Amino acid sequence: MANISADFPPAANQLAILDIFIPGFSALSTAAFKYLQIDISVYFPLIVICGLGIYASNYVWDYLSAKLSYYFMATADIRIDDEMYNYVMGWVAQQKFAQESRQFIASTNVNSRNWYLWIDARTREEEKDDVDEEVDENGFPRLKSNQKHLQYTPAFGTHIFWYKNWPFLFRRSAPDSRSYIPVSEREEISISSFGRDPMLLKDLLNECRAKFMKYDDDKTIIFRGANKPGTLNETAWVRSMARVTRPFSTVVMDEKVKADLLDDMRDYLHPYTRRWYSNRGIPYRRGYLLYGAPGTGKSSFSLAIAGYFKLKIYIVSLNSPMMNEESLAMLFSELPQRCVVLLEDIDTAGLTHTRGDQNAAVEPAAAEPSATNVQKDPSQPPSAVATGTQRAGKISLSALLNVLDGVASQEGRILIMTTNHIDKLDDALIRPGRVDMTIKFQLADLAMMNMLFTSIFTTQEGDYPEKVKKAPLVVTAENGTAAAKENGHAKKGSVEKVVTAEIDQEKEKGIQEQEVKRIAVLAESFAKKMPEGVFSPAEIQGYLLKHKRNPERAVREAASWATERIEEKKRKEEEKAEEEKKKKVEAAKEAVKQAESVAEKDEKKVAQII
């Protein structure tokens, strides 16, 4: 018996072994046996089996859910670096399951955290009205736009919701990564529908997109070429903003030129025009050059054109530090078929006469410039003369021409170039085929000033929102008698109410007609007091905006303002001419000094030789 007891350790030794795997098990077992008369060690195998089952259940559930998702569900994964993320999250934030979720994320912006995907289209109906009914101590209405609304989206995890009486799963997770990127910028979302048919899921995604994009109605979407975040040389079209479409009737320019330009663009954008070009082997492109003094409305006209034809506008800045020939070609290759491409101030992009002066501009600078060719042109910057190269941008004229109408150039777009100095542009850039129409924007004439005055001072609908909402008018019977019927009988006093409402409408209509006539008379008087062809429309508009609440004062002070502006322009021109004269004199003196120093050096060399 002694040998048998030596082979089997006592109970205390068994508990000591269990303490290694489950710390504190011996104390717990002793207390249970002492007070409850229960030996936990007897149930230990059952406890181990339950623990293993709980541990393995996670893997079993992951395996079963993966198989269920693969064979019996349709799933759409949405990347956070795609605009679809904004569409889906904007839709989810408005759903009932997101509002009632007990685990949620509260934020003021549900768009992608990637800055280049931020879209300014509003996703909340309540933000359409910016003016509140309350007023402050100064009598001004309080604005709602300075108070951002909270939006609630489901937290990380899986959430069940119903769409068209069908169950869906919304998953939101953050990959386990040690990257320095915040969780909000690397999260993943997906939507799954039960069943193998993905059509209902695609309908949901299309609804998300349609619901989000409806806020871009009556707006012009503006894109700009910029670097992608996290890259140095990779460029892409980045959505800049969505501006309210400007009515084309508010564009101040010659009406005949405006009508001709609209007819030309309307014909170009017709669906059958592309086939017509293709049948004749003509590249399907159209180019326009807008030139004129600053402030004549060239850029505003381009924006109005895009809004009139409901096209997106893509703006390229050739002076941007990140812009080079490769990035420009990449941007143009990614343009959609129907859009407006705007190249602003093309004369300042270092492309002026580069083809004609190409040989002179690329002369080698191995040898130092001699005294005979230094400062030939006193007005030329010394840096350009010293290096023997012409100041130019990163994009050559030949590269720009290849992008605009080369073999690999995009078709279907409308190209608009603006310039203040058409005489500085190379003939190859504005030849027919690249520029199909040239439109000159002139300074304000009599008709333009009249139109500007009328558009600013005429009261439009929505300028002053009504503080008190009127009661709805009663229904007028077919026989001409007005009556509000209630339970088959005419309500007492309804006829008097209708008559009073009609009288008020007639009075209001008469007041509006008188106001229109008054503004027309003031506009004619204002236009006669202002000189034609002197001021740009932007200058006239700036003056009128100073008196936007008082048209009579704008007319009364128009002549004095015009006189002051003309004298100020003359003074600036004289100062500019004087400054240029001083620069030329200084440049001439510097050239003389350099020539004298060269002569002294030559005399010293001759003296040394002698």
C-alpha positions as CSV (number, residue, x, y, z in Angstrom):
1,M,0.0,0.0,0.0
2,A,2.9,2.3,0.7
3,N,4.1,1.8,-2.9
4,I,0.6,2.6,-4.3
5,S,0.3,5.8,-2.3
6,A,3.7,6.8,-3.5
7,D,2.6,6.4,-7.1
8,F,-0.5,8.6,-6.7
9,P,0.0,12.0,-5.3
10,P,-2.4,13.3,-2.7
11,A,-5.2,15.7,-3.4
12,A,-3.2,18.6,-2.2
13,N,-0.6,17.9,-4.9
14,Q,-3.3,17.7,-7.6
15,L,-4.7,21.1,-6.5
16,A,-1.1,22.5,-6.6
17,I,-0.8,21.3,-10.2
18,L,-4.2,22.9,-11.1
19,D,-3.0,26.2,-9.5
20,I,-0.3,26.4,-12.2
21,F,-2.9,26.5,-14.9
22,I,-5.7,28.3,-13.0
23,P,-4.2,30.6,-10.3
24,G,-6.3,30.5,-7.1
25,F,-8.1,27.3,-7.9
26,S,-7.0,25.5,-4.7
27,A,-8.2,28.3,-2.5
28,L,-11.5,28.4,-4.4
29,S,-11.9,24.6,-4.2
30,T,-11.1,24.5,-0.5
31,A,-13.6,27.3,0.3
32,A,-16.3,25.6,-1.8
33,F,-15.8,22.3,0.0
34,K,-15.7,23.8,3.4
35,Y,-18.8,26.0,3.2
36,L,-20.9,24.4,0.4
37,Q,-19.7,20.8,0.7
38,I,-19.0,20.8,-3.1
39,D,-15.8,19.3,-4.6
40,I,-15.1,21.5,-7.6
41,S,-12.3,19.2,-8.8
42,V,-15.0,16.6,-9.7
43,Y,-16.5,19.1,-12.2
44,F,-13.1,20.3,-13.5
45,P,-13.4,18.2,-16.8
46,L,-16.7,19.8,-17.5
47,I,-15.3,23.3,-16.8
48,V,-12.4,22.6,-19.2
49,I,-14.8,21.3,-21.9
50,C,-16.9,24.5,-21.6
51,G,-13.9,26.7,-21.7
52,L,-12.6,25.0,-24.8
53,G,-16.0,25.3,-26.4
54,I,-16.2,29.0,-25.7
55,Y,-12.7,29.5,-27.0
56,A,-13.4,27.5,-30.2
57,S,-16.8,29.2,-30.8
58,N,-15.1,32.3,-32.0
59,Y,-13.3,30.5,-34.8
60,V,-16.4,28.4,-35.6
61,W,-18.5,31.6,-35.9
62,D,-16.0,33.3,-38.1
63,Y,-15.8,30.2,-40.3
64,L,-19.6,29.9,-40.5
65,S,-20.2,33.6,-41.1
66,A,-17.5,33.6,-43.9
67,K,-19.2,30.7,-45.6
68,L,-22.6,32.3,-45.1
69,S,-21.4,35.6,-46.6
70,Y,-19.7,33.9,-49.5
71,Y,-22.5,31.5,-50.6
72,F,-25.7,33.2,-49.4
73,M,-25.1,36.9,-49.3
74,A,-24.2,39.7,-51.7
75,T,-21.6,42.2,-50.3
76,A,-20.4,45.6,-51.5
77,D,-17.2,46.9,-50.0
78,I,-16.8,50.7,-50.0
79,R,-13.3,52.3,-49.8
80,I,-12.9,55.4,-47.7
81,D,-10.8,57.0,-50.4
82,D,-13.7,56.9,-52.9
83,E,-16.6,59.4,-53.2
84,M,-19.0,56.4,-52.7
85,Y,-18.1,56.5,-49.0
86,N,-19.6,60.0,-48.8
87,Y,-22.7,58.8,-50.6
88,V,-23.3,55.8,-48.3
89,M,-22.5,57.5,-45.0
90,G,-24.7,60.5,-45.9
91,W,-27.6,58.0,-46.5
92,V,-26.9,55.9,-43.4
93,A,-26.9,59.0,-41.2
94,Q,-30.5,59.7,-42.2
95,Q,-31.8,56.1,-41.6
96,K,-33.8,55.0,-38.6
97,F,-31.5,52.2,-37.6
98,A,-28.6,54.7,-37.3
99,Q,-30.7,57.1,-35.2
100,E,-31.9,54.3,-32.8
101,S,-28.5,52.5,-32.5
102,R,-27.2,52.4,-28.9
103,Q,-23.6,52.4,-30.1
104,F,-22.9,55.3,-32.5
105,I,-20.4,57.9,-33.5
106,A,-21.5,61.5,-33.2
107,S,-19.9,64.0,-35.6
108,T,-20.6,67.2,-37.6
109,N,-19.3,65.8,-40.8
110,V,-19.9,62.3,-42.1
111,N,-17.8,62.7,-45.2
112,S,-14.5,60.9,-45.9
113,R,-11.6,62.1,-43.7
114,N,-9.5,62.3,-46.9
115,W,-9.5,66.1,-47.6
116,Y,-9.6,65.7,-51.3
117,L,-12.9,63.9,-51.1
118,W,-14.7,66.5,-48.9
119,I,-17.8,67.6,-50.8
120,D,-19.6,70.7,-49.8
121,A,-23.0,69.5,-51.0
122,R,-25.3,69.6,-48.0
123,T,-26.8,66.3,-46.8
124,R,-29.4,67.8,-44.4
125,E,-32.7,69.2,-45.4
126,E,-32.8,71.5,-42.4
127,E,-29.8,73.5,-43.6
128,K,-31.5,74.8,-46.7
129,D,-32.9,77.8,-44.8
130,D,-30.0,79.8,-43.4
131,V,-32.1,82.5,-41.8
132,D,-33.9,82.0,-38.5
133,E,-37.1,83.7,-37.5
134,E,-35.4,85.2,-34.4
135,V,-33.6,88.5,-34.5
136,D,-30.7,89.8,-32.5
137,E,-30.4,93.0,-30.5
138,N,-29.6,94.9,-33.7
139,G,-32.6,93.7,-35.5
140,F,-30.7,91.3,-37.8
141,P,-32.0,87.8,-38.3
142,R,-30.0,85.1,-36.7
143,L,-28.2,82.7,-39.0
144,K,-28.5,78.9,-38.6
145,S,-25.4,78.2,-40.6
146,N,-23.1,79.0,-37.7
147,Q,-24.6,76.1,-35.7
148,K,-23.4,72.7,-37.1
149,H,-25.9,69.9,-36.6
150,L,-24.8,66.7,-35.1
151,Q,-25.1,63.5,-37.2
152,Y,-25.1,60.0,-35.8
153,T,-23.7,57.0,-37.6
154,P,-23.3,53.4,-36.3
155,A,-20.2,52.6,-34.4
156,F,-17.7,49.9,-35.4
157,G,-19.4,46.5,-35.7
158,T,-22.2,44.8,-37.5
159,H,-25.7,46.4,-37.6
160,I,-28.9,45.0,-39.1
161,F,-31.4,47.1,-41.0
162,W,-34.3,46.7,-43.4
163,Y,-34.5,48.1,-46.9
164,K,-37.5,47.5,-49.1
165,N,-38.7,44.8,-46.6
166,W,-35.4,42.9,-47.0
167,P,-32.7,42.4,-44.3
168,F,-29.3,44.0,-44.8
169,L,-26.1,44.2,-42.8
170,F,-24.0,47.3,-42.3
171,R,-20.4,46.5,-41.2
172,R,-18.0,49.2,-40.0
173,S,-14.5,48.1,-38.9
174,A,-11.0,49.4,-38.6
175,P,-8.1,47.2,-39.7
176,D,-5.6,46.3,-37.0
177,S,-2.7,48.3,-38.1
178,R,0.2,50.0,-36.4
179,S,0.2,52.7,-39.1
180,Y,0.4,56.3,-37.9
181,I,-2.8,57.1,-39.9
182,P,-5.8,57.7,-37.6
183,V,-8.5,55.1,-37.4
184,S,-11.0,57.5,-39.0
185,E,-8.9,57.5,-42.2
186,R,-8.4,53.7,-42.5
187,E,-11.8,52.4,-41.6
188,E,-13.7,50.0,-43.8
189,I,-17.4,49.8,-44.4
190,S,-19.5,47.3,-46.3
191,I,-23.2,46.6,-47.0
192,S,-24.5,43.0,-47.4
193,S,-27.9,41.7,-48.4
194,F,-29.2,38.3,-47.7
195,G,-29.6,36.3,-50.9
196,R,-27.4,35.7,-53.9
197,D,-29.1,38.3,-56.1
198,P,-27.1,41.6,-55.9
199,M,-29.7,43.8,-57.7
200,L,-31.4,45.0,-54.5
201,L,-28.0,45.9,-53.1
202,K,-27.2,47.9,-56.3
203,D,-30.5,49.6,-56.0
204,L,-29.6,50.8,-52.5
205,L,-26.2,52.1,-53.6
206,N,-27.8,53.9,-56.5
207,E,-30.3,55.5,-54.1
208,C,-27.5,56.6,-51.9
209,R,-25.8,58.3,-54.8
210,A,-29.0,59.9,-56.2
211,K,-30.0,61.2,-52.8
212,F,-26.6,62.7,-52.2
213,M,-26.2,64.2,-55.7
214,K,-29.5,65.9,-55.7
215,Y,-28.0,68.6,-53.6
216,D,-25.8,69.4,-56.6
217,D,-28.9,70.3,-58.6
218,D,-28.8,73.9,-59.9
219,K,-25.1,74.0,-59.0
220,T,-21.9,74.1,-61.0
221,I,-19.3,71.6,-59.9
222,I,-15.7,73.0,-60.0
223,F,-12.6,70.7,-60.1
224,R,-9.0,71.8,-59.9
225,G,-5.8,69.9,-60.7
226,A,-3.9,69.1,-57.5
227,N,-1.6,66.6,-56.0
228,K,-3.1,63.5,-54.4
229,P,-2.5,63.4,-50.6
230,G,0.6,61.4,-49.6
231,T,2.2,61.8,-53.0
232,L,4.6,64.3,-54.4
233,N,4.2,64.0,-58.2
234,E,0.9,62.2,-58.7
235,T,-1.8,64.7,-59.8
236,A,-5.6,64.3,-60.1
237,W,-8.8,66.2,-60.4
238,V,-9.9,67.3,-57.0
239,R,-13.4,68.6,-56.4
240,S,-13.1,72.2,-55.2
241,M,-16.6,73.4,-54.6
242,A,-20.2,73.5,-55.9
243,R,-21.4,77.0,-56.7
244,V,-24.9,78.0,-57.3
245,T,-25.5,78.2,-61.0
246,R,-25.4,81.7,-62.2
247,P,-28.2,82.7,-64.5
248,F,-26.9,83.3,-68.0
249,S,-29.1,86.4,-68.3
250,T,-27.0,88.1,-65.6
251,V,-23.9,87.9,-67.8
252,V,-23.1,91.5,-68.9
253,M,-21.8,91.5,-72.5
254,D,-23.0,92.3,-76.0
255,E,-26.3,90.5,-76.5
256,K,-25.5,89.5,-80.1
257,V,-22.1,88.1,-79.2
258,K,-23.7,86.2,-76.3
259,A,-26.4,84.8,-78.6
260,D,-23.9,83.7,-81.3
261,L,-21.7,82.0,-78.7
262,L,-24.7,80.1,-77.2
263,D,-25.8,78.9,-80.6
264,D,-22.3,77.7,-81.4
265,M,-22.0,75.8,-78.1
266,R,-25.5,74.4,-78.4
267,D,-24.8,73.0,-81.8
268,Y,-21.5,71.5,-80.7
269,L,-23.0,69.8,-77.7
270,H,-25.9,68.3,-79.7
271,P,-25.8,64.5,-79.6
272,Y,-25.6,64.2,-83.4
273,T,-22.7,66.6,-83.8
274,R,-20.2,64.0,-82.6
275,R,-21.2,61.6,-85.3
276,W,-21.0,64.4,-87.8
277,Y,-17.4,65.1,-86.8
278,S,-16.5,61.4,-86.9
279,N,-17.9,60.8,-90.3
280,R,-15.7,63.6,-91.7
281,G,-12.6,62.7,-89.8
282,I,-12.6,65.9,-87.8
283,P,-11.5,65.9,-84.2
284,Y,-14.5,66.5,-82.0
285,R,-13.1,69.5,-80.0
286,R,-14.1,73.1,-79.6
287,G,-11.9,76.0,-78.3
288,Y,-12.8,79.5,-77.4
289,L,-10.5,82.4,-76.5
290,L,-11.8,85.2,-74.3
291,Y,-9.7,88.3,-74.1
292,G,-10.2,91.8,-72.8
293,A,-9.3,94.1,-69.9
294,P,-9.3,92.8,-66.3
295,G,-12.7,92.8,-64.7
296,T,-14.7,92.5,-67.9
297,G,-16.2,89.1,-66.9
298,K,-14.2,86.4,-68.7
299,S,-14.0,84.0,-65.8
300,S,-17.6,84.7,-64.7
301,F,-18.7,84.0,-68.3
302,S,-17.0,80.6,-68.3
303,L,-18.7,79.6,-65.1
304,A,-22.0,80.8,-66.4
305,I,-21.5,78.7,-69.6
306,A,-20.8,75.6,-67.6
307,G,-24.0,76.1,-65.5
308,Y,-26.1,76.9,-68.5
309,F,-25.3,73.6,-70.2
310,K,-25.1,71.7,-66.8
311,L,-21.5,70.8,-67.4
312,K,-18.7,70.4,-64.8
313,I,-15.8,72.8,-65.1
314,Y,-12.2,71.8,-64.7
315,I,-9.7,74.6,-64.0
316,V,-6.0,74.2,-64.8
317,S,-3.4,76.6,-63.5
318,L,-0.3,76.4,-65.6
319,N,1.6,78.6,-63.1
320,S,1.2,76.1,-60.3
321,P,4.5,74.8,-58.9
322,M,3.3,71.2,-59.2
323,M,2.3,71.5,-62.8
324,N,4.6,70.1,-65.4
325,E,4.3,68.5,-68.8
326,E,3.6,65.0,-67.5
327,S,1.1,66.1,-64.9
328,L,-0.7,68.3,-67.5
329,A,-1.0,65.4,-69.9
330,M,-2.3,63.1,-67.1
331,L,-5.0,65.6,-66.1
332,F,-6.2,66.1,-69.7
333,S,-6.3,62.3,-70.3
334,E,-8.7,61.9,-67.3
335,L,-11.2,64.5,-68.5
336,P,-14.8,63.3,-69.1
337,Q,-16.2,63.6,-72.6
338,R,-18.6,66.5,-71.9
339,C,-17.0,69.2,-69.7
340,V,-15.6,72.7,-69.7
341,V,-11.8,73.1,-69.3
342,L,-10.7,76.6,-68.3
343,L,-7.1,77.9,-68.7
344,E,-7.0,81.2,-67.0
345,D,-4.6,84.0,-67.9
346,I,-2.8,81.9,-70.5
347,D,-0.5,84.9,-71.3
348,T,1.1,84.7,-67.8
349,A,2.1,81.0,-68.1
350,G,5.5,81.6,-69.7
351,L,4.3,80.5,-73.1
352,T,4.6,83.8,-75.0
353,H,6.4,83.4,-78.3
354,T,8.4,80.5,-77.1
355,R,8.4,78.7,-80.4
356,G,9.8,81.7,-82.3
357,D,12.5,82.3,-79.7
358,Q,13.3,78.7,-79.0
359,N,16.7,78.7,-80.6
360,A,17.7,81.9,-78.8
361,A,16.3,80.7,-75.5
362,V,18.3,77.4,-75.4
363,E,21.7,78.7,-76.2
364,P,24.4,77.0,-74.1
365,A,25.7,79.0,-71.2
366,A,29.1,77.3,-70.9
367,A,31.0,80.5,-71.8
368,E,30.5,83.6,-69.7
369,P,28.6,86.4,-71.5
370,S,30.8,89.0,-73.0
371,A,30.4,92.7,-72.5
372,T,29.0,93.1,-75.9
373,N,25.9,91.0,-75.3
374,V,25.2,91.8,-71.7
375,Q,22.2,94.1,-71.1
376,K,21.3,94.5,-74.7
377,D,17.8,95.2,-73.6
378,P,17.7,97.6,-70.5
379,S,14.2,96.6,-69.7
380,Q,15.1,92.8,-69.5
381,P,15.7,91.4,-66.0
382,P,19.4,90.9,-65.3
383,S,18.9,87.3,-64.3
384,A,17.5,86.4,-67.6
385,V,20.4,88.0,-69.5
386,A,23.1,86.6,-67.3
387,T,22.0,83.0,-67.9
388,G,21.2,83.5,-71.5
389,T,17.8,81.9,-71.1
390,Q,14.3,83.2,-71.4
391,R,12.1,83.2,-68.4
392,A,9.5,80.5,-68.9
393,G,7.3,78.1,-66.9
394,K,7.7,74.3,-66.5
395,I,5.5,73.7,-69.5
396,S,6.7,74.4,-73.0
397,L,4.4,75.6,-75.7
398,S,4.9,72.5,-77.8
399,A,3.9,70.3,-74.9
400,L,0.7,72.4,-74.3
401,L,-0.2,72.2,-78.0
402,N,0.2,68.4,-78.0
403,V,-2.1,68.2,-75.0
404,L,-4.7,70.4,-76.5
405,D,-5.0,68.8,-80.0
406,G,-2.3,66.1,-80.2
407,V,-2.8,62.5,-81.3
408,A,-3.6,61.4,-77.7
409,S,-5.7,64.5,-76.7
410,Q,-9.1,64.1,-75.2
411,E,-12.2,64.8,-77.4
412,G,-15.6,66.1,-76.5
413,R,-14.5,68.8,-74.1
414,I,-15.0,72.6,-74.4
415,L,-11.7,74.5,-74.0
416,I,-11.9,78.1,-72.8
417,M,-8.7,80.2,-72.5
418,T,-8.7,83.7,-71.0
419,T,-6.1,86.4,-71.5
420,N,-5.7,90.1,-70.8
421,H,-3.2,90.6,-73.6
422,I,-4.0,88.7,-76.8
423,D,-1.0,90.2,-78.6
424,K,1.4,88.3,-76.3
425,L,0.1,84.9,-77.3
426,D,1.9,82.8,-79.9
427,D,0.1,82.5,-83.2
428,A,0.3,78.7,-83.0
429,L,-1.7,78.7,-79.8
430,I,-4.6,80.6,-81.2
431,R,-4.7,79.4,-84.7
432,P,-8.0,78.1,-86.2
433,G,-8.6,74.5,-85.1
434,R,-7.3,75.2,-81.6
435,V,-9.3,78.4,-81.1
436,D,-12.6,78.3,-83.1
437,M,-14.1,81.5,-81.7
438,T,-12.4,84.6,-80.3
439,I,-14.6,86.8,-78.1
440,K,-13.6,90.2,-77.0
441,F,-14.9,91.5,-73.7
442,Q,-15.2,95.2,-73.8
443,L,-15.4,97.9,-71.1
444,A,-18.8,98.9,-70.0
445,D,-21.0,100.7,-72.5
446,L,-24.4,102.4,-72.0
447,A,-26.4,99.1,-72.3
448,M,-24.1,97.2,-69.9
449,M,-24.3,99.9,-67.2
450,N,-28.1,100.0,-67.6
451,M,-28.2,96.2,-67.2
452,L,-25.9,96.2,-64.2
453,F,-28.0,98.9,-62.4
454,T,-31.2,97.1,-63.1
455,S,-30.0,93.7,-62.0
456,I,-28.6,95.0,-58.7
457,F,-31.5,97.2,-57.6
458,T,-34.5,95.2,-58.9
459,T,-36.0,93.3,-56.0
460,Q,-35.9,89.6,-56.8
461,E,-37.9,86.8,-55.2
462,G,-36.2,85.6,-52.0
463,D,-34.3,88.8,-51.4
464,Y,-36.3,89.5,-48.2
465,P,-38.0,86.4,-46.8
466,E,-41.5,86.9,-45.4
467,K,-41.6,87.2,-41.6
468,V,-45.3,86.3,-41.4
469,K,-46.7,83.4,-43.5
470,K,-50.0,84.2,-45.0
471,A,-53.0,81.8,-44.5
472,P,-53.8,79.7,-47.6
473,L,-56.4,81.3,-49.9
474,V,-59.8,79.7,-50.0
475,V,-61.0,77.8,-53.0
476,T,-62.9,79.7,-55.7
477,A,-66.0,78.0,-57.1
478,E,-66.5,77.4,-60.8
479,N,-69.3,79.9,-61.1
480,G,-67.0,82.7,-60.1
481,T,-68.2,83.1,-56.5
482,A,-65.6,82.6,-53.9
483,A,-66.6,80.5,-50.9
484,A,-64.8,78.3,-48.4
485,K,-67.0,75.3,-47.9
486,E,-67.3,73.4,-44.7
487,N,-69.6,70.4,-44.4
488,G,-71.3,71.4,-47.6
489,H,-72.2,75.0,-46.5
490,A,-70.4,78.2,-47.2
491,K,-68.4,79.4,-44.3
492,K,-69.4,82.8,-43.0
493,G,-67.0,85.6,-43.9
494,S,-65.1,83.6,-46.6
495,V,-66.2,85.8,-49.4
496,E,-65.0,88.9,-47.7
497,K,-61.6,87.2,-47.0
498,V,-61.2,86.3,-50.7
499,V,-62.1,89.7,-51.8
500,T,-59.6,91.3,-49.4
501,A,-56.9,88.9,-50.5
502,E,-57.5,89.7,-54.2
503,I,-57.4,93.4,-53.4
504,D,-54.1,93.0,-51.5
505,Q,-52.6,91.1,-54.5
506,E,-53.7,93.8,-56.9
507,K,-52.1,96.4,-54.7
508,E,-48.9,94.4,-54.4
509,K,-48.8,93.9,-58.2
510,G,-49.3,97.6,-58.8
511,I,-46.5,98.5,-56.3
512,Q,-44.1,96.0,-58.1
513,E,-44.9,97.6,-61.5
514,Q,-44.2,101.0,-60.1
515,E,-41.0,99.8,-58.6
516,V,-39.8,98.4,-61.9
517,K,-40.6,101.6,-63.7
518,R,-38.7,103.6,-61.1
519,I,-35.6,101.4,-61.3
520,A,-35.7,101.7,-65.1
521,V,-35.7,105.5,-65.0
522,L,-32.9,105.5,-62.4
523,A,-30.9,103.0,-64.5
524,E,-31.2,105.2,-67.6
525,S,-30.2,108.3,-65.6
526,F,-27.2,106.4,-64.1
527,A,-26.0,105.2,-67.5
528,K,-26.1,108.7,-69.0
529,K,-23.9,110.1,-66.1
530,M,-21.2,107.5,-66.6
531,P,-18.6,107.6,-69.5
532,E,-18.7,104.7,-71.9
533,G,-15.7,102.5,-72.5
534,V,-13.8,103.7,-69.4
535,F,-14.7,101.4,-66.6
536,S,-14.9,97.6,-66.5
537,P,-18.2,95.9,-65.4
538,A,-16.5,94.8,-62.2
539,E,-15.7,98.4,-61.4
540,I,-19.3,99.5,-62.0
541,Q,-20.6,96.6,-60.0
542,G,-18.3,97.4,-57.1
543,Y,-19.5,101.0,-57.0
544,L,-23.2,100.0,-57.1
545,L,-22.7,97.4,-54.3
546,K,-21.6,100.2,-52.0
547,H,-25.1,101.7,-52.4
548,K,-27.2,98.6,-52.9
549,R,-29.8,99.8,-50.5
550,N,-30.1,103.3,-51.9
551,P,-30.4,103.5,-55.8
552,E,-31.1,107.3,-55.7
553,R,-27.8,107.9,-53.9
554,A,-26.0,105.7,-56.4
555,V,-27.3,107.9,-59.3
556,R,-26.6,111.1,-57.4
557,E,-23.0,110.4,-56.7
558,A,-22.2,108.6,-60.0
559,A,-20.6,111.6,-61.8
560,S,-18.3,112.5,-58.9
561,W,-17.2,108.9,-58.5
562,A,-16.4,108.6,-62.2
563,T,-14.4,111.8,-62.1
564,E,-12.4,110.6,-59.0
565,R,-11.7,107.2,-60.6
566,I,-10.5,108.7,-63.9
567,E,-8.1,111.1,-62.0
568,E,-6.9,108.2,-59.9
569,K,-6.2,106.1,-63.0
570,K,-4.3,109.0,-64.6
571,R,-2.2,109.4,-61.5
572,K,-1.4,105.7,-61.4
573,E,-0.5,105.7,-65.1
574,E,1.8,108.7,-64.5
575,E,3.4,107.1,-61.5
576,K,3.9,103.8,-63.5
577,A,5.4,105.7,-66.4
578,E,7.7,107.6,-64.1
579,E,8.8,104.4,-62.4
580,E,9.5,102.7,-65.8
581,K,11.5,105.7,-66.8
582,K,13.6,105.5,-63.7
583,K,14.2,101.8,-64.3
584,K,15.4,102.5,-67.8
585,V,17.7,105.3,-66.6
586,E,19.2,103.0,-63.9
587,A,19.6,100.2,-66.4
588,A,21.4,102.5,-68.8
589,K,23.7,103.8,-66.0
590,E,24.4,100.2,-65.0
591,A,25.2,99.3,-68.6
592,V,27.6,102.3,-68.9
593,K,29.3,101.3,-65.6
594,Q,29.8,97.8,-66.9
595,A,31.1,99.0,-70.2
596,E,33.6,101.4,-68.4
597,S,34.8,98.5,-66.1
598,V,35.3,96.3,-69.2
599,A,37.2,99.2,-70.9
600,E,39.4,99.6,-67.8
601,K,40.2,95.8,-67.8
602,D,41.0,96.0,-71.5
603,E,43.3,99.0,-70.9
604,K,45.1,97.1,-68.1
605,K,45.6,94.1,-70.3
606,V,47.0,96.3,-73.1
607,A,49.3,98.0,-70.6
608,Q,50.6,94.6,-69.3
609,I,51.2,93.5,-72.9
610,I,53.2,96.7,-73.6
